[in-house]
């Protein structure tokens, strides 16, 4: 599946922590793109134009082009990774952080955004649907 095998240490828990950290970073990226797109749209900039510029310059790669497009286009189905799984991963990161006494203040913001999305019926959608929460917070139309 990957091009390379990464060694994160002798204990399996270290590989688990790397996976949890990666998914936490992905959730943070989705939330930051959602907020940036909401800011852009509220000021007359098309989110699709913003994401095209970002993914073509500062942030090339599959995360910003793929999830960025989903966020900008408000295209959350079909789900590649369902929203409840994103909440689970954010919770795992918060638990791991608490166990190691590592504060993850943005993790609490993410958890609340995921819970908000679930409360609004987005549980079957891709975790990029957490962007709908940023839109609601910004007073943008659904």
C-alpha positions as CSV (number, residue, x, y, z in Angstrom):
1,X,0.0,0.0,0.0
2,X,2.8,2.4,0.8
3,X,6.1,3.0,-0.8
4,X,8.0,2.5,2.4
5,X,7.9,0.9,5.8
6,X,8.4,3.3,8.7
7,X,9.9,2.2,12.0
8,X,8.6,4.1,14.9
9,X,10.1,2.0,17.6
10,X,10.2,-1.5,19.2
11,X,6.7,-1.4,20.8
12,X,3.5,-1.7,18.7
13,X,2.0,1.1,20.7
14,X,4.5,3.5,19.0
15,X,3.1,2.6,15.6
16,X,-0.4,3.1,16.9
17,X,0.6,6.5,18.2
18,X,2.0,7.5,14.8
19,X,-1.3,6.4,13.2
20,X,-3.4,8.3,15.7
21,X,-1.1,11.4,15.3
22,X,-1.5,11.2,11.5
23,X,-5.3,11.0,11.6
24,X,-5.3,13.8,14.1
25,X,-3.3,16.0,11.7
26,X,-5.7,15.1,8.9
27,X,-8.7,16.2,11.0
28,X,-6.9,19.4,11.8
29,X,-6.2,20.0,8.1
30,X,-9.8,19.4,7.2
31,X,-11.0,21.8,9.9
32,X,-8.5,24.5,8.9
33,X,-9.5,24.2,5.2
34,X,-13.1,24.5,6.3
35,X,-12.5,27.6,8.3
36,X,-10.3,29.2,5.5
37,X,-13.0,28.4,2.9
38,X,-15.7,29.9,5.2
39,X,-13.6,33.1,5.6
40,X,-13.0,33.3,1.9
41,X,-16.6,32.8,1.0
42,X,-17.8,35.3,3.6
43,X,-15.6,37.8,1.9
44,X,-16.6,37.1,-1.7
45,X,-13.9,34.6,-2.7
46,X,-15.0,31.3,-4.1
47,X,-13.8,28.5,-1.9
48,X,-13.0,26.4,-5.0
49,X,-10.6,29.1,-6.2
50,X,-8.9,29.3,-2.8
51,X,-8.4,25.6,-2.7
52,X,-7.1,25.4,-6.2
53,X,-4.5,28.1,-5.4
54,X,-3.5,26.5,-2.1
55,X,-3.2,23.0,-3.5
56,X,-1.3,24.2,-6.5
57,X,1.2,26.3,-4.5
58,X,1.7,26.1,-0.7
59,X,0.0,22.7,0.0
60,X,0.4,20.4,-3.0
61,X,-0.6,16.8,-2.4
62,X,-3.6,14.6,-2.0
63,X,-4.9,15.9,1.3
64,X,-5.3,19.5,0.3
65,X,-6.4,18.8,-3.3
66,X,-8.7,15.9,-2.3
67,X,-10.2,17.0,1.0
68,X,-9.9,20.6,0.0
69,X,-12.1,20.0,-3.0
70,X,-14.6,18.2,-0.9
71,X,-14.8,21.1,1.5
72,X,-14.9,23.8,-1.1
73,X,-17.6,22.0,-3.1
74,X,-19.5,20.8,-0.1
75,X,-19.3,17.3,-1.5
76,X,-19.3,14.8,1.4
77,X,-20.8,11.7,-0.2
78,X,-19.9,9.0,-0.9
79,X,-18.0,8.7,2.3
80,X,-14.4,7.5,2.1
81,X,-14.0,7.8,5.8
82,X,-17.2,8.3,7.8
83,X,-17.5,11.2,10.2
84,X,-17.9,8.9,13.3
85,X,-14.6,7.4,12.5
86,X,-13.0,10.8,12.5
87,X,-14.5,11.5,15.9
88,X,-13.1,8.2,17.2
89,X,-9.7,9.2,16.0
90,X,-9.9,12.6,17.5
91,X,-10.9,11.0,20.8
92,X,-8.0,8.6,20.6
93,X,-5.6,11.5,20.1
94,X,-7.1,13.3,23.1
95,X,-6.8,10.2,25.2
96,X,-3.2,9.5,24.1
97,X,-2.4,13.2,24.8
98,X,-3.9,13.0,28.3
99,X,-2.0,9.8,29.1
100,X,1.3,11.4,28.1
101,X,0.4,14.8,29.6
102,X,0.5,16.4,26.1
103,X,-2.1,19.1,25.7
104,X,-4.0,19.1,22.4
105,X,-6.1,22.2,22.7
106,X,-7.2,22.0,19.1
107,X,-8.4,18.5,19.7
108,X,-11.2,19.7,21.9
109,X,-12.3,22.1,19.2
110,X,-12.2,19.2,16.7
111,X,-14.2,16.9,19.0
112,X,-16.9,19.5,19.4
113,X,-17.1,20.2,15.7
114,X,-17.4,16.4,15.0
115,X,-20.1,16.1,17.7
116,X,-21.9,19.1,16.1
117,X,-21.8,17.5,12.7
118,X,-23.2,14.2,14.1
119,X,-25.9,16.1,16.0
120,X,-27.0,17.6,12.6
121,X,-27.3,14.2,11.0
122,X,-24.0,14.0,9.1
123,X,-23.0,10.6,10.5
124,X,-23.1,8.8,7.1
125,X,-21.1,11.4,5.4
126,X,-17.3,11.7,4.9
127,X,-15.5,13.3,7.8
128,X,-14.9,16.3,5.5
129,X,-18.6,17.1,6.4
130,X,-17.2,18.6,9.6
131,X,-16.8,21.6,7.2
132,X,-20.5,22.2,7.5
133,X,-20.0,23.1,11.1
134,X,-17.5,25.8,10.2
135,X,-20.1,27.1,7.6
136,X,-22.8,27.2,10.3
137,X,-20.5,29.0,12.7
138,X,-19.7,31.6,10.0
139,X,-23.4,32.1,9.3
140,X,-23.1,30.9,5.7
141,X,-26.0,29.0,4.1
142,X,-26.1,25.3,4.2
